[in-house]
Amino acid sequence: MTPSALPLGDPAPKDGLLPSDAAAAAAERKFGLYVHIPFCAVRCGYCDFNTYTATELGGGASQDAYAATAAQEVRFAAGALTASGLPERPIETVFFGGGTPTLLPAEDLAAILGTAVQQWGLAPGAEVTTEANPDSVTPESLQLLADAGFTRVSFGMQSAVPHVLAVLDRTHTPSRVPQAVQWARDAGLKVSVDLIYGTPGESLADWKHSVEEALSYEPDHISAYALIVEEGTKLAARMRRGEVPPIDDDDHADKYLLADELFTAAGLHWYEVSNWARTPQDACRHNLAYWRSDDWWGIGPGAHSHVGGVRWWNAKHPTAYAQRIAAGESPAVGRETLDADTRYLEDVMLRTRLAEGLPRELLRPEGRHEIAGLIADGLVEPKAAIAGTVLLTLRGRLLADAVVRRLLP
């Protein structure tokens, strides 16, 4: 998903060419594709992503024309990477996010993927995921996606409790989720479900019910995210007016601990602080590529890309994005080249959250000096640290941001 606010940066060149340094050691890095579909039937009250309902879109940004525009950026991307001296690399992972990708006809999603395959090819065993709302798929649409090369679908379940879904402004009914999951399985797709905990008014019993309901579908993967209330959202305004209670950090911690206990008992294992998979092969490889700083090109309005230490982001509004694409120009409006300090900071921030841990050798001396204290505070596994890896304990996962701050004094 793509955040609504774009960062500041340097102007991005219209030809999309990258500096020569971006090609260094590229053959050793994996290459992925993110495709942002910015359309939603209804804007959820907590959502701060770059998404639009039909009534929010102006001219030149129709859903009907979007697939052709996105495919045009795919072709532009392939040409820009080749002209920048990047080696030919097949796509390892593709992720369609949003928004609600499955608001577009399955044929449109298949066409965008097909264009990408024509340009780069897919690596053997490539992972191809789409996000979906349970009420935006049918058996026929899921089968078409599977036939087109999709391997995985991630359903935005969020909760199994109607009053919690109402606060989040989610439109599906809980009974639709198991039906959609079964349709996906029948099509041969792997299944992930997304949950959100800490919604105002959600009791611990509500959360337990949602977790147990999600587990009853026997998904291959579950993501569980603490609700973050962003400024400018409908939910933030309701909270300011006192219509719903504020976020409670202790409540978040209790719900995380309960979820981890139930997920683990059901045979899922954490591989990132907010993600659990049934087997290592079921982990979301596309997200792992983000956390490991591999290369990816982001297609669509507001989408972010990263290749060889260069990061850039596209025009935010679908109309501005489409106009740039139609003109044969890069849709990027800004970019930055990450310096050594920024790369180090991001590497520590992201890799500390993984169950594979952060190799101690990657830390600077001041960070390594903190490890003994983190062990003493019960935040880092002692045996792993002795073996050379900073690995969070369960308590450390609850306080992951604090651990990172101590590793980056």
Helices and strands as residue ranges (DSSP letters): G 20-23, G 26-28, E 31-37, G 54-56, H 63-83, E 91-98, G 101-103, H 106-120, E 122-132, G 134-136, H 139-148, E 152-158, H 162-168, H 176-186, E 190-197, H 204-216, E 221-226, H 234-240, H 249-265, E 269-272, E 275-277, G 280-282, H 285-291, E 295-299, E 304-307, E 310-314, H 318-326, E 332-337, H 340-351, E 358-359, G 360-362, H 365-368, H 371-376, H 382-386, E 389-390, H 394-398, H 400-407
